Amino acid sequence: MQREEKLQGLPEYQPGDKIYKLFNHDIVIIRGKDEEFIIKIVKLKKNRSV
């Protein structure tokens, strides 16, 4: 039950949605017809040294 309660507040997307929408969140749920995924978004620092 606690796990389901935590998932209710997460933003939900479907396969085919634009990927840039995910970058506004830390964790999202992707709900397809047969499968569901929880994806954690982590921004990596870009190393600009040449």
PDB file of N, CA, C, O and CB in Angstrom:
ATOM      1  N   MET A   1       0.811  -1.200   0.000  1.00  0.00           N
ATOM      2  CA  MET A   1       0.000   0.000   0.000  1.00  0.00           C
ATOM      3  C   MET A   1       0.854   1.265   0.000  1.00  0.00           C
ATOM      4  O   MET A   1       0.562   2.200  -0.745  1.00  0.00           O
ATOM      5  CB  MET A   1      -0.922  -0.002   1.195  1.00  0.00           C
ATOM      6  N   GLN A   2       1.902   1.310   0.819  1.00  0.00           N
ATOM      7  CA  GLN A   2       2.731   2.513   0.885  1.00  0.00           C
ATOM      8  C   GLN A   2       3.379   2.797  -0.459  1.00  0.00           C
ATOM      9  O   GLN A   2       3.502   3.953  -0.864  1.00  0.00           O
ATOM     10  CB  GLN A   2       3.804   2.368   1.967  1.00  0.00           C
ATOM     11  N   ARG A   3       3.787   1.756  -1.142  1.00  0.00           N
ATOM     12  CA  ARG A   3       4.444   1.929  -2.437  1.00  0.00           C
ATOM     13  C   ARG A   3       3.479   2.562  -3.437  1.00  0.00           C
ATOM     14  O   ARG A   3       3.870   3.454  -4.190  1.00  0.00           O
ATOM     15  CB  ARG A   3       4.961   0.574  -2.970  1.00  0.00           C
ATOM     16  N   GLU A   4       2.228   2.112  -3.455  1.00  0.00           N
ATOM     17  CA  GLU A   4       1.226   2.666  -4.364  1.00  0.00           C
ATOM     18  C   GLU A   4       0.923   4.120  -4.024  1.00  0.00           C
ATOM     19  O   GLU A   4       0.707   4.932  -4.924  1.00  0.00           O
ATOM     20  CB  GLU A   4      -0.059   1.835  -4.312  1.00  0.00           C
ATOM     21  N   GLU A   5       0.905   4.456  -2.745  1.00  0.00           N
ATOM     22  CA  GLU A   5       0.646   5.835  -2.331  1.00  0.00           C
ATOM     23  C   GLU A   5       1.760   6.756  -2.806  1.00  0.00           C
ATOM     24  O   GLU A   5       1.490   7.882  -3.225  1.00  0.00           O
ATOM     25  CB  GLU A   5       0.501   5.923  -0.806  1.00  0.00           C
ATOM     26  N   LYS A   6       2.997   6.302  -2.749  1.00  0.00           N
ATOM     27  CA  LYS A   6       4.130   7.107  -3.211  1.00  0.00           C
ATOM     28  C   LYS A   6       4.060   7.338  -4.717  1.00  0.00           C
ATOM     29  O   LYS A   6       4.439   8.407  -5.195  1.00  0.00           O
ATOM     30  CB  LYS A   6       5.454   6.427  -2.845  1.00  0.00           C
ATOM     31  N   LEU A   7       3.583   6.352  -5.465  1.00  0.00           N
ATOM     32  CA  LEU A   7       3.529   6.448  -6.920  1.00  0.00           C
ATOM     33  C   LEU A   7       2.442   7.401  -7.402  1.00  0.00           C
ATOM     34  O   LEU A   7       2.539   7.924  -8.512  1.00  0.00           O
ATOM     35  CB  LEU A   7       3.306   5.080  -7.518  1.00  0.00           C
ATOM     36  N   GLN A   8       1.416   7.637  -6.602  1.00  0.00           N
ATOM     37  CA  GLN A   8       0.304   8.476  -7.034  1.00  0.00           C
ATOM     38  C   GLN A   8       0.721   9.907  -7.307  1.00  0.00           C
ATOM     39  O   GLN A   8       0.115  10.557  -8.159  1.00  0.00           O
ATOM     40  CB  GLN A   8      -0.782   8.460  -6.001  1.00  0.00           C
ATOM     41  N   GLY A   9       1.719  10.424  -6.629  1.00  0.00           N
ATOM     42  CA  GLY A   9       2.141  11.800  -6.817  1.00  0.00           C
ATOM     43  C   GLY A   9       3.127  12.003  -7.964  1.00  0.00           C
ATOM     44  O   GLY A   9       3.484  13.142  -8.267  1.00  0.00           O
ATOM     45  N   LEU A  10       3.574  10.927  -8.607  1.00  0.00           N
ATOM     46  CA  LEU A  10       4.571  11.038  -9.672  1.00  0.00           C
ATOM     47  C   LEU A  10       3.912  11.393 -11.003  1.00  0.00           C
ATOM     48  O   LEU A  10       2.808  10.934 -11.294  1.00  0.00           O
ATOM     49  CB  LEU A  10       5.359   9.725  -9.805  1.00  0.00           C
ATOM     50  N   PRO A  11       4.593  12.216 -11.815  1.00  0.00           N
ATOM     51  CA  PRO A  11       4.066  12.523 -13.144  1.00  0.00           C
ATOM     52  C   PRO A  11       4.065  11.271 -14.025  1.00  0.00           C
ATOM     53  O   PRO A  11       4.975  10.446 -13.949  1.00  0.00           O
ATOM     54  CB  PRO A  11       4.895  13.643 -13.808  1.00  0.00           C
ATOM     55  N   GLU A  12       3.030  11.143 -14.860  1.00  0.00           N
ATOM     56  CA  GLU A  12       2.890   9.969 -15.716  1.00  0.00           C
ATOM     57  C   GLU A  12       2.968  10.350 -17.184  1.00  0.00           C
ATOM     58  O   GLU A  12       2.430  11.371 -17.612  1.00  0.00           O
ATOM     59  CB  GLU A  12       1.574   9.254 -15.431  1.00  0.00           C
ATOM     60  N   TYR A  13       3.650   9.504 -17.942  1.00  0.00           N
ATOM     61  CA  TYR A  13       3.770   9.679 -19.388  1.00  0.00           C
ATOM     62  C   TYR A  13       3.488   8.351 -20.061  1.00  0.00           C
ATOM     63  O   TYR A  13       3.427   7.310 -19.407  1.00  0.00           O
ATOM     64  CB  TYR A  13       5.179  10.212 -19.781  1.00  0.00           C
ATOM     65  N   GLN A  14       3.316   8.396 -21.383  1.00  0.00           N
ATOM     66  CA  GLN A  14       3.065   7.198 -22.172  1.00  0.00           C
ATOM     67  C   GLN A  14       4.160   7.052 -23.219  1.00  0.00           C
ATOM     68  O   GLN A  14       4.784   8.040 -23.606  1.00  0.00           O
ATOM     69  CB  GLN A  14       1.667   7.253 -22.841  1.00  0.00           C
ATOM     70  N   PRO A  15       4.399   5.819 -23.683  1.00  0.00           N
ATOM     71  CA  PRO A  15       5.353   5.644 -24.769  1.00  0.00           C
ATOM     72  C   PRO A  15       4.938   6.526 -25.953  1.00  0.00           C
ATOM     73  O   PRO A  15       3.763   6.580 -26.316  1.00  0.00           O
ATOM     74  CB  PRO A  15       5.440   4.149 -25.195  1.00  0.00           C
ATOM     75  N   GLY A  16       5.906   7.207 -26.540  1.00  0.00           N
ATOM     76  CA  GLY A  16       5.618   8.106 -27.652  1.00  0.00           C
ATOM     77  C   GLY A  16       5.601   9.567 -27.250  1.00  0.00           C
ATOM     78  O   GLY A  16       5.673  10.443 -28.111  1.00  0.00           O
ATOM     79  N   ASP A  17       5.506   9.854 -25.936  1.00  0.00           N
ATOM     80  CA  ASP A  17       5.584  11.243 -25.480  1.00  0.00           C
ATOM     81  C   ASP A  17       6.987  11.777 -25.738  1.00  0.00           C
ATOM     82  O   ASP A  17       7.949  11.011 -25.795  1.00  0.00           O
ATOM     83  CB  ASP A  17       5.219  11.359 -23.969  1.00  0.00           C
ATOM     84  N   LYS A  18       7.098  13.068 -25.891  1.00  0.00           N
ATOM     85  CA  LYS A  18       8.399  13.693 -26.155  1.00  0.00           C
ATOM     86  C   LYS A  18       9.309  13.545 -24.941  1.00  0.00           C
ATOM     87  O   LYS A  18       8.885  13.793 -23.812  1.00  0.00           O
ATOM     88  CB  LYS A  18       8.227  15.190 -26.518  1.00  0.00           C
ATOM     89  N   ILE A  19      10.544  13.146 -25.166  1.00  0.00           N
ATOM     90  CA  ILE A  19      11.480  12.860 -24.075  1.00  0.00           C
ATOM     91  C   ILE A  19      11.841  14.112 -23.284  1.00  0.00           C
ATOM     92  O   ILE A  19      12.124  14.015 -22.090  1.00  0.00           O
ATOM     93  CB  ILE A  19      12.745  12.222 -24.626  1.00  0.00           C
ATOM     94  N   TYR A  20      11.838  15.281 -23.913  1.00  0.00           N
ATOM     95  CA  TYR A  20      12.224  16.496 -23.192  1.00  0.00           C
ATOM     96  C   TYR A  20      11.252  16.814 -22.059  1.00  0.00           C
ATOM     97  O   TYR A  20      11.620  17.545 -21.139  1.00  0.00           O
ATOM     98  CB  TYR A  20      12.301  17.678 -24.155  1.00  0.00           C
ATOM     99  N   LYS A  21      10.033  16.297 -22.091  1.00  0.00           N
ATOM    100  CA  LYS A  21       9.074  16.518 -21.006  1.00  0.00           C
ATOM    101  C   LYS A  21       9.550  15.857 -19.712  1.00  0.00           C
ATOM    102  O   LYS A  21       9.236  16.329 -18.619  1.00  0.00           O
ATOM    103  CB  LYS A  21       7.688  15.977 -21.396  1.00  0.00           C
ATOM    104  N   LEU A  22      10.299  14.775 -19.837  1.00  0.00           N
ATOM    105  CA  LEU A  22      10.777  14.046 -18.661  1.00  0.00           C
ATOM    106  C   LEU A  22      11.800  14.845 -17.874  1.00  0.00           C
ATOM    107  O   LEU A  22      11.931  14.662 -16.664  1.00  0.00           O
ATOM    108  CB  LEU A  22      11.378  12.717 -19.076  1.00  0.00           C
ATOM    109  N   PHE A  23      12.531  15.735 -18.551  1.00  0.00           N
ATOM    110  CA  PHE A  23      13.640  16.435 -17.915  1.00  0.00           C
ATOM    111  C   PHE A  23      13.197  17.456 -16.877  1.00  0.00           C
ATOM    112  O   PHE A  23      14.039  17.989 -16.154  1.00  0.00           O
ATOM    113  CB  PHE A  23      14.464  17.116 -18.956  1.00  0.00           C
ATOM    114  N   ASN A  24      11.913  17.744 -16.781  1.00  0.00           N
ATOM    115  CA  ASN A  24      11.397  18.674 -15.776  1.00  0.00           C
ATOM    116  C   ASN A  24      11.164  17.988 -14.432  1.00  0.00           C
ATOM    117  O   ASN A  24      10.756  18.642 -13.472  1.00  0.00           O
ATOM    118  CB  ASN A  24      10.100  19.306 -16.265  1.00  0.00           C
ATOM    119  N   HIS A  25      11.415  16.692 -14.349  1.00  0.00           N
ATOM    120  CA  HIS A  25      11.110  15.914 -13.151  1.00  0.00           C
ATOM    121  C   HIS A  25      12.325  15.097 -12.719  1.00  0.00           C
ATOM    122  O   HIS A  25      13.265  14.902 -13.489  1.00  0.00           O
ATOM    123  CB  HIS A  25       9.905  14.989 -13.399  1.00  0.00           C
ATOM    124  N   ASP A  26      12.288  14.622 -11.472  1.00  0.00           N
ATOM    125  CA  ASP A  26      13.339  13.735 -10.967  1.00  0.00           C
ATOM    126  C   ASP A  26      12.979  12.265 -11.195  1.00  0.00           C
ATOM    127  O   ASP A  26      13.840  11.445 -11.514  1.00  0.00           O
ATOM    128  CB  ASP A  26      13.580  13.992  -9.470  1.00  0.00           C
ATOM    129  N   ILE A  27      11.691  11.948 -11.026  1.00  0.00           N
ATOM    130  CA  ILE A  27      11.208  10.579 -11.199  1.00  0.00           C
ATOM    131  C   ILE A  27       9.889  10.640 -11.964  1.00  0.00           C
ATOM    132  O   ILE A  27       9.043  11.486 -11.672  1.00  0.00           O
ATOM    133  CB  ILE A  27      11.030   9.851  -9.815  1.00  0.00           C
ATOM    134  N   VAL A  28       9.705   9.752 -12.938  1.00  0.00           N
ATOM    135  CA  VAL A  28       8.465   9.700 -13.711  1.00  0.00           C
ATOM    136  C   VAL A  28       8.011   8.250 -13.860  1.00  0.00           C
ATOM    137  O   VAL A  28       8.795   7.315 -13.695  1.00  0.00           O
ATOM    138  CB  VAL A  28       8.655  10.358 -15.105  1.00  0.00           C
ATOM    139  N   ILE A  29       6.731   8.086 -14.174  1.00  0.00           N
ATOM    140  CA  ILE A  29       6.180   6.774 -14.480  1.00  0.00           C
ATOM    141  C   ILE A  29       5.826   6.761 -15.961  1.00  0.00           C
ATOM    142  O   ILE A  29       5.192   7.688 -16.465  1.00  0.00           O
ATOM    143  CB  ILE A  29       4.927   6.448 -13.588  1.00  0.00           C
ATOM    144  N   ILE A  30       6.236   5.711 -16.648  1.00  0.00           N
ATOM    145  CA  ILE A  30       5.846   5.497 -18.035  1.00  0.00           C
ATOM    146  C   ILE A  30       4.884   4.313 -18.028  1.00  0.00           C
ATOM    147  O   ILE A  30       5.253   3.206 -17.634  1.00  0.00           O
ATOM    148  CB  ILE A  30       7.102   5.235 -18.976  1.00  0.00           C
ATOM    149  N   ARG A  31       3.654   4.550 -18.465  1.00  0.00           N
ATOM    150  CA  ARG A  31       2.648   3.487 -18.481  1.00  0.00           C
ATOM    151  C   ARG A  31       2.320   3.115 -19.925  1.00  0.00           C
ATOM    152  O   ARG A  31       1.798   3.924 -20.692  1.00  0.00           O
ATOM    153  CB  ARG A  31       1.364   3.928 -17.724  1.00  0.00           C
ATOM    154  N   GLY A  32       2.637   1.876 -20.271  1.00  0.00           N
ATOM    155  CA  GLY A  32       2.294   1.342 -21.581  1.00  0.00           C
ATOM    156  C   GLY A  32       1.088   0.424 -21.462  1.00  0.00           C
ATOM    157  O   GLY A  32       0.463   0.347 -20.404  1.00  0.00           O
ATOM    158  N   LYS A  33       0.764  -0.265 -22.537  1.00  0.00           N
ATOM    159  CA  LYS A  33      -0.377  -1.187 -22.514  1.00  0.00           C
ATOM    160  C   LYS A  33      -0.120  -2.364 -21.583  1.00  0.00           C
ATOM    161  O   LYS A  33      -0.989  -2.750 -20.801  1.00  0.00           O
ATOM    162  CB  LYS A  33      -0.680  -1.697 -23.924  1.00  0.00           C
ATOM    163  N   ASP A  34       1.082  -2.932 -21.674  1.00  0.00           N
ATOM    164  CA  ASP A  34       1.386  -4.153 -20.924  1.00  0.00           C
ATOM    165  C   ASP A  34       2.397  -3.962 -19.809  1.00  0.00           C
ATOM    166  O   ASP A  34       2.511  -4.811 -18.926  1.00  0.00           O
ATOM    167  CB  ASP A  34       1.888  -5.194 -21.854  1.00  0.00           C
ATOM    168  N   GLU A  35       3.135  -2.851 -19.837  1.00  0.00           N
ATOM    169  CA  GLU A  35       4.213  -2.659 -18.866  1.00  0.00           C
ATOM    170  C   GLU A  35       4.186  -1.253 -18.287  1.00  0.00           C
ATOM    171  O   GLU A  35       3.665  -0.316 -18.891  1.00  0.00           O
ATOM    172  CB  GLU A  35       5.570  -2.932 -19.513  1.00  0.00           C
ATOM    173  N   GLU A  36       4.762  -1.137 -17.100  1.00  0.00           N
ATOM    174  CA  GLU A  36       4.944   0.160 -16.458  1.00  0.00           C
ATOM    175  C   GLU A  36       6.399   0.272 -16.035  1.00  0.00           C
ATOM    176  O   GLU A  36       7.012  -0.703 -15.603  1.00  0.00           O
ATOM    177  CB  GLU A  36       3.983   0.336 -15.234  1.00  0.00           C
ATOM    178  N   PHE A  37       6.942   1.480 -16.167  1.00  0.00           N
ATOM    179  CA  PHE A  37       8.326   1.727 -15.784  1.00  0.00           C
ATOM    180  C   PHE A  37       8.386   2.940 -14.880  1.00  0.00           C
ATOM    181  O   PHE A  37       7.626   3.892 -15.058  1.00  0.00           O
ATOM    182  CB  PHE A  37       9.220   1.928 -17.026  1.00  0.00           C
ATOM    183  N   ILE A  38       9.282   2.910 -13.914  1.00  0.00           N
ATOM    184  CA  ILE A  38       9.616   4.087 -13.119  1.00  0.00           C
ATOM    185  C   ILE A  38      11.016   4.476 -13.544  1.00  0.00           C
ATOM    186  O   ILE A  38      11.936   3.659 -13.509  1.00  0.00           O
ATOM    187  CB  ILE A  38       9.520   3.814 -11.552  1.00  0.00           C
ATOM    188  N   ILE A  39      11.172   5.729 -13.946  1.00  0.00           N
ATOM    189  CA  ILE A  39      12.463   6.197 -14.441  1.00  0.00           C
ATOM    190  C   ILE A  39      12.942   7.347 -13.576  1.00  0.00           C
ATOM    191  O   ILE A  39      12.209   8.311 -13.348  1.00  0.00           O
ATOM    192  CB  ILE A  39      12.369   6.630 -15.924  1.00  0.00           C
ATOM    193  N   LYS A  40      14.177   7.245 -13.092  1.00  0.00           N
ATOM    194  CA  LYS A  40      14.803   8.319 -12.329  1.00  0.00           C
ATOM    195  C   LYS A  40      15.674   9.128 -13.283  1.00  0.00           C
ATOM    196  O   LYS A  40      16.511   8.571 -13.994  1.00  0.00           O
ATOM    197  CB  LYS A  40      15.646   7.757 -11.130  1.00  0.00           C
ATOM    198  N   ILE A  41      15.474  10.442 -13.297  1.00  0.00           N
ATOM    199  CA  ILE A  41      16.212  11.332 -14.184  1.00  0.00           C
ATOM    200  C   ILE A  41      17.355  11.959 -13.388  1.00  0.00           C
ATOM    201  O   ILE A  41      17.127  12.580 -12.349  1.00  0.00           O
ATOM    202  CB  ILE A  41      15.276  12.430 -14.795  1.00  0.00           C
ATOM    203  N   VAL A  42      18.574  11.797 -13.875  1.00  0.00           N
ATOM    204  CA  VAL A  42      19.748  12.364 -13.224  1.00  0.00           C
ATOM    205  C   VAL A  42      20.504  13.192 -14.246  1.00  0.00           C
ATOM    206  O   VAL A  42      20.866  12.690 -15.310  1.00  0.00           O
ATOM    207  CB  VAL A  42      20.659  11.251 -12.618  1.00  0.00           C
ATOM    208  N   LYS A  43      20.744  14.459 -13.931  1.00  0.00           N
ATOM    209  CA  LYS A  43      21.480  15.329 -14.836  1.00  0.00           C
ATOM    210  C   LYS A  43      22.973  15.154 -14.578  1.00  0.00           C
ATOM    211  O   LYS A  43      23.428  15.226 -13.436  1.00  0.00           O
ATOM    212  CB  LYS A  43      21.052  16.816 -14.658  1.00  0.00           C
ATOM    213  N   LEU A  44      23.718  14.927 -15.637  1.00  0.00           N
ATOM    214  CA  LEU A  44      25.164  14.782 -15.540  1.00  0.00           C
ATOM    215  C   LEU A  44      25.817  16.110 -15.876  1.00  0.00           C
ATOM    216  O   LEU A  44      25.355  16.843 -16.750  1.00  0.00           O
ATOM    217  CB  LEU A  44      25.678  13.662 -16.479  1.00  0.00           C
ATOM    218  N   LYS A  45      26.900  16.409 -15.167  1.00  0.00           N
ATOM    219  CA  LYS A  45      27.642  17.633 -15.475  1.00  0.00           C
ATOM    220  C   LYS A  45      28.453  17.396 -16.737  1.00  0.00           C
ATOM    221  O   LYS A  45      29.048  16.334 -16.917  1.00  0.00           O
ATOM    222  CB  LYS A  45      28.567  18.055 -14.287  1.00  0.00           C
ATOM    223  N   LYS A  46      28.471  18.382 -17.595  1.00  0.00           N
ATOM    224  CA  LYS A  46      29.228  18.274 -18.836  1.00  0.00           C
ATOM    225  C   LYS A  46      30.627  18.819 -18.600  1.00  0.00           C
ATOM    226  O   LYS A  46      30.792  19.939 -18.118  1.00  0.00           O
ATOM    227  CB  LYS A  46      28.522  19.035 -19.996  1.00  0.00           C
ATOM    228  N   ASN A  47      31.630  18.027 -18.938  1.00  0.00           N
ATOM    229  CA  ASN A  47      33.018  18.435 -18.768  1.00  0.00           C
ATOM    230  C   ASN A  47      33.445  19.212 -20.009  1.00  0.00           C
ATOM    231  O   ASN A  47      33.494  18.653 -21.105  1.00  0.00           O
ATOM    232  CB  ASN A  47      33.948  17.199 -18.527  1.00  0.00           C
ATOM    233  N   ARG A  48      33.750  20.485 -19.844  1.00  0.00           N
ATOM    234  CA  ARG A  48      34.089  21.333 -20.986  1.00  0.00           C
ATOM    235  C   ARG A  48      35.596  21.463 -21.203  1.00  0.00           C
ATOM    236  O   ARG A  48      36.012  22.241 -22.061  1.00  0.00           O
ATOM    237  CB  ARG A  48      33.487  22.704 -20.798  1.00  0.00           C
ATOM    238  N   SER A  49      36.428  20.732 -20.461  1.00  0.00           N
ATOM    239  CA  SER A  49      37.880  20.824 -20.668  1.00  0.00           C
ATOM    240  C   SER A  49      38.250  20.196 -22.004  1.00  0.00           C
ATOM    241  O   SER A  49      37.742  19.141 -22.384  1.00  0.00           O
ATOM    242  CB  SER A  49      38.651  20.130 -19.513  1.00  0.00           C
ATOM    243  N   VAL A  50      39.140  20.870 -22.695  1.00  0.00           N
ATOM    244  CA  VAL A  50      39.591  20.347 -23.993  1.00  0.00           C
ATOM    245  C   VAL A  50      41.075  20.093 -23.939  1.00  0.00           C
ATOM    246  O   VAL A  50      41.662  19.650 -24.926  1.00  0.00           O
ATOM    247  CB  VAL A  50      39.253  21.324 -25.145  1.00  0.00           C
TER     248      VAL A  50
END
